[in-house]
Amino acid sequence: MNTTINLAGVELKNPVMTASGTFGSGVEYGEFVDLNRLGAVVTKGVANVPWPGNPTPRVAETAGGMMNAIGLQNPGMDLFCERDLPFLKQYDTKVVVNVCGKTTEDYCEVVERLADEPVDLLEINISCPNVKEGGIAFGQNPKAAEAITKEVKKRARQPVIMKLSPNVTDITEMAKAVEAGGADVISLINTLTGMKIDIHKQTFALANKTGGLSGPAIKPIAVRMVYEVAHAVKLPLIGMGGIASADDAMEFILAGATAVSVGTANFFNPYATVEIVEGIERYMEQYHFERVSDMVGRVQ
C-alpha cells in the first residue's frame, strides 16, 4: 500500500496536511501530534511585516462550525524565518508556507524572502483584500487572480499553490484564471463569508461584523467545488472545508483532490490529522487500493 502523493514534483508521505491558520506553525500541536506522521504542515499566513489583526471578539461558534475574523494576525516573515522554520525542519514532513499580503508587492516580497529558505511549497492566500483595487479580494476577480499568480511565479523558487476563495459566482472561472497564470497546485476552499448576531446584546458576535465560516457545515459546498474544479483544470488539487474524519477526507479525494487539509477539526480534536492518516490507510486496505492516486477523482 503506497500512501505517497506528488504535488508539483514534491512527494508527500501521505495526503494529509494541516489547513493554514488552524495549526500555528506546528509548535502548538507538537504535544498532541507527531508531526512526522503528516504529509505536510501548512503554516499560518505570513506577511512581509507583522500584522496585528482585527479587533476582538474575533471568533464565534455556529451550528456545525465556527466563524473567525482574526485578520491574518502574524509576526511577519523575519521572525517566522528565525523562529518557526527551524522548529519545523526538525521533523520529517514537508513545509508549506501560507503567504498573505495587501498588495502584489507584499506577496512578492515574502516569496522572494522565502526563496532560499527550507520551504517545500508556497500557498498563496488570495482571499486578502487587495488595497490597490479598492478592497476587492484578488480571489474574487479572475484577471487580478491571474495577474498575481504570474507575478508570484516569476519570483518563486518553490512550487506555487493558489488558494481560492469560495465567495464567487463560479469557482471554475477562478481556477482557470490561476491555471493560466502558471499555478502549480490549487487549494480550495477558503472560508465562506458569514455573519452572526448576538440577540441578547443586540450586536454583532464579531467586532468585524462579518467573518469566515468554517467547519463541518461547509463540507458539502467544498466537496462540490473541488469536484467542479477537478473537471475544469489539469492541476492537482488540495481539498479542504469541514474535514473532521477519514470519511470526510475520502469524499474530497474521490471528488478529485490529490491531498486534503484539516482545519477547524484541530480545535475540537487535536488528534484529528493523525486519525485521518490512519483512517485513509484503513480505507485503502478495505477497498483494496494500492495507491492514493488510484482513488483521486474516482467518482465521475
SULURLIN-V583184 format. One record per residue. N is the residue number from 1. RES is the residue in one letter. OMEGA is omega in radians with two decimals (* if undefined). D_FIRST is the distance of its C-alpha to the first C-alpha in whole Angstrom. Layout:
N;RES;OMEGA;D_FIRST + N;RES;OMEGA;D_FIRST
This chain:
1;M;-3.07;0 + 2;N;-3.10;4 + 3;T;-3.10;6 + 4;T;3.04;9 + 5;I;-3.14;12 + 6;N;3.06;15 + 7;L;3.09;19 + 8;A;3.10;22 + 9;G;3.10;20 + 10;V;-3.11;19 + 11;E;3.06;16 + 12;L;-3.08;15 + 13;K;3.05;12 + 14;N;-3.02;11 + 15;P;-3.03;13 + 16;V;3.13;16 + 17;M;3.01;19 + 18;T;3.11;23 + 19;A;-3.08;25 + 20;S;3.08;29 + 21;G;-3.10;31 + 22;T;-3.01;30 + 23;F;-3.06;28 + 24;G;2.98;31 + 25;S;3.07;30 + 26;G;-3.10;28 + 27;V;-3.05;30 + 28;E;-3.08;31 + 29;Y;-3.07;28 + 30;G;-3.11;27 + 31;E;3.11;29 + 32;F;-2.97;26 + 33;V;2.98;23 + 34;D;-3.06;21 + 35;L;3.10;21 + 36;N;-3.10;19 + 37;R;-3.02;16 + 38;L;3.06;17 + 39;G;3.12;16 + 40;A;2.96;19 + 41;V;3.07;23 + 42;V;-3.05;25 + 43;T;2.96;29 + 44;K;-3.10;32 + 45;G;-3.13;34 + 46;V;3.12;36 + 47;A;-3.12;39 + 48;N;3.09;42 + 49;V;3.12;44 + 50;P;3.05;44 + 51;W;3.13;44 + 52;P;-3.09;45 + 53;G;-3.07;44 + 54;N;3.04;46 + 55;P;3.07;48 + 56;T;-0.02;47 + 57;P;-3.04;46 + 58;R;-3.12;43 + 59;V;3.08;41 + 60;A;3.07;41 + 61;E;3.02;39 + 62;T;3.08;39 + 63;A;3.10;38 + 64;G;3.13;34 + 65;G;3.13;34 + 66;M;3.04;36 + 67;M;3.07;38 + 68;N;3.02;39 + 69;A;-3.09;41 + 70;I;-3.13;40 + 71;G;3.08;41 + 72;L;3.05;39 + 73;Q;3.12;40 + 74;N;-3.04;39 + 75;P;-3.10;41 + 76;G;-2.96;41 + 77;M;-3.11;39 + 78;D;3.12;41 + 79;L;3.11;40 + 80;F;-3.12;36 + 81;C;-3.10;36 + 82;E;-3.00;38 + 83;R;-2.96;36 + 84;D;-3.12;33 + 85;L;3.10;31 + 86;P;3.09;32 + 87;F;-3.07;30 + 88;L;-3.07;27 + 89;K;3.04;27 + 90;Q;-2.99;27 + 91;Y;3.10;23 + 92;D;3.08;20 + 93;T;3.13;19 + 94;K;-3.12;21 + 95;V;3.09;24 + 96;V;3.14;25 + 97;V;3.07;29 + 98;N;-3.05;31 + 99;V;3.08;34 + 100;C;-3.13;37 + 101;G;3.10;40 + 102;K;3.11;44 + 103;T;3.09;44 + 104;T;-3.13;43 + 105;E;3.11;44 + 106;D;-3.14;43 + 107;Y;-3.06;39 + 108;C;3.12;40 + 109;E;3.12;41 + 110;V;-3.12;38 + 111;V;3.12;36 + 112;E;3.14;38 + 113;R;-3.09;38 + 114;L;-3.04;35 + 115;A;-3.08;34 + 116;D;3.13;35 + 117;E;-3.12;33 + 118;P;-3.10;29 + 119;V;-3.06;28 + 120;D;3.14;25 + 121;L;3.06;25 + 122;L;3.05;28 + 123;E;-3.05;29 + 124;I;-3.10;32 + 125;N;-3.11;33 + 126;I;3.00;36 + 127;S;3.11;37 + 128;C;3.08;40 + 129;P;3.09;43 + 130;N;-3.02;45 + 131;V;-3.08;48 + 132;K;3.12;49 + 133;E;3.05;49 + 134;G;3.07;51 + 135;G;3.10;48 + 136;I;3.12;45 + 137;A;3.05;42 + 138;F;-3.02;40 + 139;G;3.12;38 + 140;Q;-3.12;40 + 141;N;-3.05;42 + 142;P;-3.12;40 + 143;K;3.12;42 + 144;A;3.14;42 + 145;A;3.11;38 + 146;E;-3.10;38 + 147;A;-3.11;41 + 148;I;3.09;39 + 149;T;3.13;36 + 150;K;-3.11;38 + 151;E;3.12;39 + 152;V;-3.12;36 + 153;K;3.12;35 + 154;K;-3.00;38 + 155;R;-3.03;37 + 156;A;3.01;34 + 157;R;3.10;32 + 158;Q;3.02;29 + 159;P;-3.03;27 + 160;V;3.03;28 + 161;I;3.06;27 + 162;M;-3.09;30 + 163;K;-3.01;30 + 164;L;3.03;32 + 165;S;3.08;34 + 166;P;-3.04;34 + 167;N;-3.11;38 + 168;V;3.13;39 + 169;T;-3.08;40 + 170;D;-3.10;37 + 171;I;-3.12;34 + 172;T;3.10;33 + 173;E;3.11;36 + 174;M;3.13;35 + 175;A;3.11;32 + 176;K;-3.14;33 + 177;A;-3.12;36 + 178;V;3.04;33 + 179;E;3.11;32 + 180;A;3.13;35 + 181;G;3.07;36 + 182;G;3.12;33 + 183;A;3.10;30 + 184;D;-3.09;27 + 185;V;3.04;25 + 186;I;3.01;26 + 187;S;-3.12;26 + 188;L;0.21;27 + 189;I;2.93;29 + 190;N;-3.06;31 + 191;T;3.07;33 + 192;L;-3.13;36 + 193;T;3.14;40 + 194;G;3.14;41 + 195;M;3.04;44 + 196;K;-3.14;45 + 197;I;3.06;49 + 198;D;-3.02;50 + 199;I;-3.14;53 + 200;H;3.07;54 + 201;K;-3.08;55 + 202;Q;3.12;55 + 203;T;3.14;53 + 204;F;3.12;50 + 205;A;3.10;47 + 206;L;-3.13;46 + 207;A;-3.12;49 + 208;N;-3.06;47 + 209;K;3.09;48 + 210;T;3.11;45 + 211;G;-3.13;41 + 212;G;3.11;37 + 213;L;3.10;36 + 214;S;3.11;32 + 215;G;-3.04;30 + 216;P;-3.10;29 + 217;A;-3.05;32 + 218;I;-3.02;31 + 219;K;-3.13;28 + 220;P;3.10;29 + 221;I;-3.12;31 + 222;A;3.13;28 + 223;V;3.12;25 + 224;R;-3.12;28 + 225;M;3.09;29 + 226;V;3.12;25 + 227;Y;-3.13;25 + 228;E;-3.11;29 + 229;V;3.12;28 + 230;A;3.14;25 + 231;H;-3.09;27 + 232;A;-3.11;30 + 233;V;-3.12;28 + 234;K;-3.08;26 + 235;L;3.01;24 + 236;P;-3.08;21 + 237;L;2.95;22 + 238;I;-3.10;21 + 239;G;3.11;22 + 240;M;3.13;24 + 241;G;3.06;27 + 242;G;-3.14;27 + 243;I;-3.12;23 + 244;A;-3.10;23 + 245;S;3.09;20 + 246;A;3.10;17 + 247;D;3.09;18 + 248;D;-3.12;21 + 249;A;-3.11;18 + 250;M;3.07;16 + 251;E;-3.13;20 + 252;F;-3.13;20 + 253;I;3.13;16 + 254;L;3.12;17 + 255;A;3.09;21 + 256;G;3.14;20 + 257;A;3.07;19 + 258;T;3.14;16 + 259;A;3.12;17 + 260;V;3.07;19 + 261;S;-3.11;21 + 262;V;-3.04;22 + 263;G;-3.04;26 + 264;T;3.14;29 + 265;A;3.12;27 + 266;N;-3.09;27 + 267;F;-3.13;30 + 268;F;3.05;30 + 269;N;-3.07;27 + 270;P;3.11;26 + 271;Y;-2.98;23 + 272;A;-3.04;22 + 273;T;-3.11;19 + 274;V;3.09;17 + 275;E;3.14;18 + 276;I;3.05;16 + 277;V;-3.11;13 + 278;E;3.14;12 + 279;G;3.09;13 + 280;I;3.10;11 + 281;E;3.11;8 + 282;R;3.12;10 + 283;Y;3.14;11 + 284;M;3.12;8 + 285;E;-3.10;8 + 286;Q;-3.06;11 + 287;Y;3.00;11 + 288;H;3.02;9 + 289;F;3.14;7 + 290;E;-3.08;5 + 291;R;3.06;6 + 292;V;-3.11;9 + 293;S;3.12;11 + 294;D;-3.09;11 + 295;M;-3.03;12 + 296;V;3.11;15 + 297;G;-3.08;18 + 298;R;3.09;18 + 299;V;-3.09;21 + 300;Q;*;24
